[in-house]
């Protein structure tokens, strides 16, 4: 026997599990990057704060973790269930923000590892290997949080859009609409 709550929210348990998983992933990525710095006797010191893409990653991870906590709290109140559209929009926004920050940070990691010969940028990971390793771990953790938010976006979209009929669900597809209109007009007289 299914209850009204189960019929209304069939993915409630996986949704909550994904929201809970995002928190440690985002916080671990944030911590790994925010504490990332390395000094070299020859080349000086490098820190995440020297690169705007890494600062953006830290900021978006903080926002994502905070939103996950808030969305868990919002989901636990039945009276707030009518805000499904808001959760859907915020899930989409969080996923898009994670895409932008993850791609920006991944590009920086790639440039640090490979360099860019066309613009005379050399790779720096041979000098700052620990820094590059921690940055790679941070990007990987954020990519995992991104995957959770992609799944959450699908779940929240399903929850919102299942309340509506498919487009054209009430349209006569038999192709005999002219005769039906004529029949309805005769009955109306």
N, C-alpha and C positions, 0 to 999 in steps of 0.2 A: 504494500500500500504506500503510495507516494503522498507526501504532505504538500500543502500549498507552498511552503518554503522550498522544498526540494524541486517542485515543478518550476518555481519561479527562478531559482538559482541552481541549475544542475551542476555547475562547475565551481561551487563555493569552496570546497576543500582544496582542489588544485590551485584555484586563484589565491587563496590565503597562503598556501605553501609557497607559491611563486613570490608573493609580496614579502613573505618572511625571508626567503632566500636572497632577495635583492639587498636587504639591509647589510648582512655580513660581507657580501661581495663588494658592494659599493664602499663600505667602510674600510675593508681590507685594501682595496685599490687606492682609496684616498690616503690611508696611512702609509702604504708602500711608497707612494709618490711624494707625499708631503715630507717624509723623513729622508728622502733620497738626495744625497750629496756625496761628493768624493773630491779629495784633493790629490794633486799630483805635484811632486817637487818641480818638475820642469814646466808643466802647462798650467798650473794654478788649480783653482777650485771650480767645480761645476755643481750647481744646485737646480732643483726643479724650478725654482723661482726665476731662473735666468731665461726660461723658455715659456712664452705665453701659452703655447699649446698644452704644456704640462700644468700650468696654473689653471687653465680652463678645465682640464680633466679633474683636478682637485675640487674646483667649485661645483661642477656638474655632479660629481659623486656625492658631495654634501647635500645638494638639492634633492637628488634622487633618493638618498637614504631617508632624508626628512620627509619627503612626500610618501615614501613607502610606509613609514610609521603612521602618518596622518591617514592614509588610505585604509590601513588596517583598522584603525580606530573608527573611521567612518563606516566601514563595512560591518562592524560589530553592532551598530545601532540600527534596528529595524526601521525606525522612523526616517532614517537618512537614505533608505533604499530608493527613494524617489529621485535621488540625485545621480542616477545611473549615467545620464548624459554627461554630467560634470566629471565623473570618474573616467568615462570613456575619453573625453577630451584631454584630461590631465595625463592619462596613460599614454595617449598618442604623443602629447608634448614631451613627456619624459623619454619616450623611445626615440623621438627625433633628436632631442638634446644629447642623448647618449650616443647616437650615431655620429653627430657632428664632433663631439669631444673625443670619441674613440678614434675616429678617422684622423683628426688633427694630431693626436698623440702618436698614433701608429705611424704617421708620416715622419714625425720627428725621430722616432726610434729607427725607422728605416734609413733615414738620412744619416743618423749617427753610426749605424752599422755599415752602410754601403758608401756613403758620401755621394757626391754628384760631380762627376768630372767635367761636365759641360760648363758649370759655373765655378769651377776650381774649389769645391768643398771636399775636403778629405774626410775620411771616416775617423771617428774619435773613440770608438769602442776599444781599440787596442790600447789606448791610454787610460780610458775611464770605463773599464770592463764591468766593474761592480755597479756603477751608475746605470749603464745600459741594461744590465741584467735585471735590476730592480724596476727600471722603467718598463721593460718587456713584461715582467710579471704583473705590474700595475695595469697595463693595457689589456692583458689577457683576462684579469679579474673583471675589468670593466666590460669586456666583450661578453663575458658570462652573464653579467647583470643586464646587458643589452638583450641577450637572448631571452632572459626572463621577461623583460618588458615587451619584447615582440610577442611572446605567448600571452602575456597579460592584455596587450592591445587586441589580440584576436578574441580572447575570452570576453572582454568588456564590449567589443563590437558585437559579438554574438548576443550577449545579454541585452543590449540596447535595441538591436535591429530585429530580434525575433518577435518583438511586440507589434511589428507592422506586417501587413500583408505584402506579398510580392507585387511589383508593379503590374497593373493590368489583370489582377486576380478577379475583378468583377466585370471584366469585359467579355462580351459574347464572341467567342472565337470561331463560331460555326460559319461565319461569312454571310449569314442570313439576317443581318441587322435591319435591313430595309423592311422586310416582311414583318419582323417583330415590332418595329415602330408603327407600322400601319395597323397591326393587330391591336397594339396598346391604345392607339388613337380611337379605333372603333369601339373598344371596350369602354373607353372614357366617355363616349357620347351618351 
